[in-house]
Amino acid sequence: MPKMKTHKGAAARVKVTASGRLRRRQQNRGHIMEKKSSVRTRRLARELEISKADEGRIKRMLGR
């Protein structure tokens, strides 16, 4: 049976913490920043944990 390949798109977007949890960047921070308030941009700068519903699928994409 061949090796499982990592989904490179998922690997670029998701970080795995030391405890095995998955973290991702928030959307709406890429461009058109002028009209977004400072409070909003600071909130969007944080990373979020991936929801439990998506965790299994993404771990499989990462080969874990």
Chimera marker file (.cmm) of the C-alpha trace (Angstrom):
<marker_set name="trace">
<marker id="1" x="0.000" y="0.000" z="0.000" r="1" g="1" b="0" radius="0.5"/>
<marker id="2" x="1.425" y="3.437" z="-0.903" r="1" g="1" b="0" radius="0.5"/>
<marker id="3" x="2.271" y="6.069" z="1.647" r="1" g="1" b="0" radius="0.5"/>
<marker id="4" x="-0.339" y="8.667" z="2.549" r="1" g="1" b="0" radius="0.5"/>
<marker id="5" x="0.520" y="12.103" z="1.204" r="1" g="1" b="0" radius="0.5"/>
<marker id="6" x="0.103" y="15.307" z="3.184" r="1" g="1" b="0" radius="0.5"/>
<marker id="7" x="-2.395" y="17.787" z="1.749" r="1" g="1" b="0" radius="0.5"/>
<marker id="8" x="-0.028" y="20.727" z="1.268" r="1" g="1" b="0" radius="0.5"/>
<marker id="9" x="-2.845" y="23.311" z="1.194" r="1" g="1" b="0" radius="0.5"/>
<marker id="10" x="-4.014" y="22.188" z="4.625" r="1" g="1" b="0" radius="0.5"/>
<marker id="11" x="-0.457" y="21.951" z="5.951" r="1" g="1" b="0" radius="0.5"/>
<marker id="12" x="0.217" y="25.569" z="4.976" r="1" g="1" b="0" radius="0.5"/>
<marker id="13" x="-2.886" y="26.819" z="6.777" r="1" g="1" b="0" radius="0.5"/>
<marker id="14" x="-2.929" y="24.725" z="9.951" r="1" g="1" b="0" radius="0.5"/>
<marker id="15" x="-0.451" y="24.437" z="12.811" r="1" g="1" b="0" radius="0.5"/>
<marker id="16" x="-0.383" y="21.502" z="15.206" r="1" g="1" b="0" radius="0.5"/>
<marker id="17" x="0.424" y="22.437" z="18.802" r="1" g="1" b="0" radius="0.5"/>
<marker id="18" x="2.619" y="20.375" z="21.095" r="1" g="1" b="0" radius="0.5"/>
<marker id="19" x="-0.499" y="18.926" z="22.740" r="1" g="1" b="0" radius="0.5"/>
<marker id="20" x="-1.901" y="17.929" z="19.338" r="1" g="1" b="0" radius="0.5"/>
<marker id="21" x="-4.545" y="20.618" z="18.949" r="1" g="1" b="0" radius="0.5"/>
<marker id="22" x="-5.014" y="22.338" z="15.594" r="1" g="1" b="0" radius="0.5"/>
<marker id="23" x="-4.802" y="26.104" z="15.164" r="1" g="1" b="0" radius="0.5"/>
<marker id="24" x="-5.630" y="28.308" z="12.166" r="1" g="1" b="0" radius="0.5"/>
<marker id="25" x="-5.622" y="31.966" z="11.155" r="1" g="1" b="0" radius="0.5"/>
<marker id="26" x="-8.875" y="33.884" z="10.996" r="1" g="1" b="0" radius="0.5"/>
<marker id="27" x="-10.388" y="35.089" z="7.755" r="1" g="1" b="0" radius="0.5"/>
<marker id="28" x="-10.917" y="38.762" z="6.758" r="1" g="1" b="0" radius="0.5"/>
<marker id="29" x="-7.356" y="39.887" z="7.482" r="1" g="1" b="0" radius="0.5"/>
<marker id="30" x="-5.860" y="39.628" z="4.005" r="1" g="1" b="0" radius="0.5"/>
<marker id="31" x="-6.700" y="42.977" z="2.442" r="1" g="1" b="0" radius="0.5"/>
<marker id="32" x="-9.099" y="45.973" z="2.539" r="1" g="1" b="0" radius="0.5"/>
<marker id="33" x="-7.912" y="46.762" z="6.055" r="1" g="1" b="0" radius="0.5"/>
<marker id="34" x="-8.614" y="50.527" z="6.017" r="1" g="1" b="0" radius="0.5"/>
<marker id="35" x="-12.320" y="50.227" z="6.666" r="1" g="1" b="0" radius="0.5"/>
<marker id="36" x="-11.929" y="47.675" z="9.481" r="1" g="1" b="0" radius="0.5"/>
<marker id="37" x="-11.635" y="49.052" z="12.983" r="1" g="1" b="0" radius="0.5"/>
<marker id="38" x="-8.497" y="48.592" z="15.060" r="1" g="1" b="0" radius="0.5"/>
<marker id="39" x="-10.433" y="46.526" z="17.588" r="1" g="1" b="0" radius="0.5"/>
<marker id="40" x="-11.618" y="44.217" z="14.845" r="1" g="1" b="0" radius="0.5"/>
<marker id="41" x="-8.180" y="43.797" z="13.272" r="1" g="1" b="0" radius="0.5"/>
<marker id="42" x="-6.608" y="42.985" z="16.646" r="1" g="1" b="0" radius="0.5"/>
<marker id="43" x="-9.285" y="40.380" z="17.267" r="1" g="1" b="0" radius="0.5"/>
<marker id="44" x="-8.713" y="38.876" z="13.811" r="1" g="1" b="0" radius="0.5"/>
<marker id="45" x="-4.951" y="38.685" z="14.400" r="1" g="1" b="0" radius="0.5"/>
<marker id="46" x="-5.369" y="35.859" z="16.921" r="1" g="1" b="0" radius="0.5"/>
<marker id="47" x="-5.305" y="32.238" z="15.925" r="1" g="1" b="0" radius="0.5"/>
<marker id="48" x="-8.293" y="30.012" z="16.622" r="1" g="1" b="0" radius="0.5"/>
<marker id="49" x="-8.629" y="26.342" z="17.385" r="1" g="1" b="0" radius="0.5"/>
<marker id="50" x="-10.258" y="24.269" z="14.688" r="1" g="1" b="0" radius="0.5"/>
<marker id="51" x="-13.697" y="22.985" z="15.671" r="1" g="1" b="0" radius="0.5"/>
<marker id="52" x="-14.117" y="19.402" z="16.865" r="1" g="1" b="0" radius="0.5"/>
<marker id="53" x="-16.379" y="18.663" z="13.877" r="1" g="1" b="0" radius="0.5"/>
<marker id="54" x="-13.555" y="19.430" z="11.411" r="1" g="1" b="0" radius="0.5"/>
<marker id="55" x="-10.649" y="18.122" z="13.467" r="1" g="1" b="0" radius="0.5"/>
<marker id="56" x="-10.729" y="14.494" z="12.296" r="1" g="1" b="0" radius="0.5"/>
<marker id="57" x="-10.939" y="15.407" z="8.623" r="1" g="1" b="0" radius="0.5"/>
<marker id="58" x="-8.055" y="17.875" z="8.844" r="1" g="1" b="0" radius="0.5"/>
<marker id="59" x="-5.866" y="15.516" z="10.866" r="1" g="1" b="0" radius="0.5"/>
<marker id="60" x="-6.371" y="12.925" z="8.147" r="1" g="1" b="0" radius="0.5"/>
<marker id="61" x="-5.341" y="15.522" z="5.525" r="1" g="1" b="0" radius="0.5"/>
<marker id="62" x="-2.191" y="16.206" z="7.531" r="1" g="1" b="0" radius="0.5"/>
<marker id="63" x="-1.383" y="12.510" z="7.822" r="1" g="1" b="0" radius="0.5"/>
<marker id="64" x="-1.815" y="12.314" z="11.586" r="1" g="1" b="0" radius="0.5"/>
<link id1="1" id2="2" r="1" g="1" b="0" radius="0.2"/>
<link id1="2" id2="3" r="1" g="1" b="0" radius="0.2"/>
<link id1="3" id2="4" r="1" g="1" b="0" radius="0.2"/>
<link id1="4" id2="5" r="1" g="1" b="0" radius="0.2"/>
<link id1="5" id2="6" r="1" g="1" b="0" radius="0.2"/>
<link id1="6" id2="7" r="1" g="1" b="0" radius="0.2"/>
<link id1="7" id2="8" r="1" g="1" b="0" radius="0.2"/>
<link id1="8" id2="9" r="1" g="1" b="0" radius="0.2"/>
<link id1="9" id2="10" r="1" g="1" b="0" radius="0.2"/>
<link id1="10" id2="11" r="1" g="1" b="0" radius="0.2"/>
<link id1="11" id2="12" r="1" g="1" b="0" radius="0.2"/>
<link id1="12" id2="13" r="1" g="1" b="0" radius="0.2"/>
<link id1="13" id2="14" r="1" g="1" b="0" radius="0.2"/>
<link id1="14" id2="15" r="1" g="1" b="0" radius="0.2"/>
<link id1="15" id2="16" r="1" g="1" b="0" radius="0.2"/>
<link id1="16" id2="17" r="1" g="1" b="0" radius="0.2"/>
<link id1="17" id2="18" r="1" g="1" b="0" radius="0.2"/>
<link id1="18" id2="19" r="1" g="1" b="0" radius="0.2"/>
<link id1="19" id2="20" r="1" g="1" b="0" radius="0.2"/>
<link id1="20" id2="21" r="1" g="1" b="0" radius="0.2"/>
<link id1="21" id2="22" r="1" g="1" b="0" radius="0.2"/>
<link id1="22" id2="23" r="1" g="1" b="0" radius="0.2"/>
<link id1="23" id2="24" r="1" g="1" b="0" radius="0.2"/>
<link id1="24" id2="25" r="1" g="1" b="0" radius="0.2"/>
<link id1="25" id2="26" r="1" g="1" b="0" radius="0.2"/>
<link id1="26" id2="27" r="1" g="1" b="0" radius="0.2"/>
<link id1="27" id2="28" r="1" g="1" b="0" radius="0.2"/>
<link id1="28" id2="29" r="1" g="1" b="0" radius="0.2"/>
<link id1="29" id2="30" r="1" g="1" b="0" radius="0.2"/>
<link id1="30" id2="31" r="1" g="1" b="0" radius="0.2"/>
<link id1="31" id2="32" r="1" g="1" b="0" radius="0.2"/>
<link id1="32" id2="33" r="1" g="1" b="0" radius="0.2"/>
<link id1="33" id2="34" r="1" g="1" b="0" radius="0.2"/>
<link id1="34" id2="35" r="1" g="1" b="0" radius="0.2"/>
<link id1="35" id2="36" r="1" g="1" b="0" radius="0.2"/>
<link id1="36" id2="37" r="1" g="1" b="0" radius="0.2"/>
<link id1="37" id2="38" r="1" g="1" b="0" radius="0.2"/>
<link id1="38" id2="39" r="1" g="1" b="0" radius="0.2"/>
<link id1="39" id2="40" r="1" g="1" b="0" radius="0.2"/>
<link id1="40" id2="41" r="1" g="1" b="0" radius="0.2"/>
<link id1="41" id2="42" r="1" g="1" b="0" radius="0.2"/>
<link id1="42" id2="43" r="1" g="1" b="0" radius="0.2"/>
<link id1="43" id2="44" r="1" g="1" b="0" radius="0.2"/>
<link id1="44" id2="45" r="1" g="1" b="0" radius="0.2"/>
<link id1="45" id2="46" r="1" g="1" b="0" radius="0.2"/>
<link id1="46" id2="47" r="1" g="1" b="0" radius="0.2"/>
<link id1="47" id2="48" r="1" g="1" b="0" radius="0.2"/>
<link id1="48" id2="49" r="1" g="1" b="0" radius="0.2"/>
<link id1="49" id2="50" r="1" g="1" b="0" radius="0.2"/>
<link id1="50" id2="51" r="1" g="1" b="0" radius="0.2"/>
<link id1="51" id2="52" r="1" g="1" b="0" radius="0.2"/>
<link id1="52" id2="53" r="1" g="1" b="0" radius="0.2"/>
<link id1="53" id2="54" r="1" g="1" b="0" radius="0.2"/>
<link id1="54" id2="55" r="1" g="1" b="0" radius="0.2"/>
<link id1="55" id2="56" r="1" g="1" b="0" radius="0.2"/>
<link id1="56" id2="57" r="1" g="1" b="0" radius="0.2"/>
<link id1="57" id2="58" r="1" g="1" b="0" radius="0.2"/>
<link id1="58" id2="59" r="1" g="1" b="0" radius="0.2"/>
<link id1="59" id2="60" r="1" g="1" b="0" radius="0.2"/>
<link id1="60" id2="61" r="1" g="1" b="0" radius="0.2"/>
<link id1="61" id2="62" r="1" g="1" b="0" radius="0.2"/>
<link id1="62" id2="63" r="1" g="1" b="0" radius="0.2"/>
<link id1="63" id2="64" r="1" g="1" b="0" radius="0.2"/>
</marker_set>
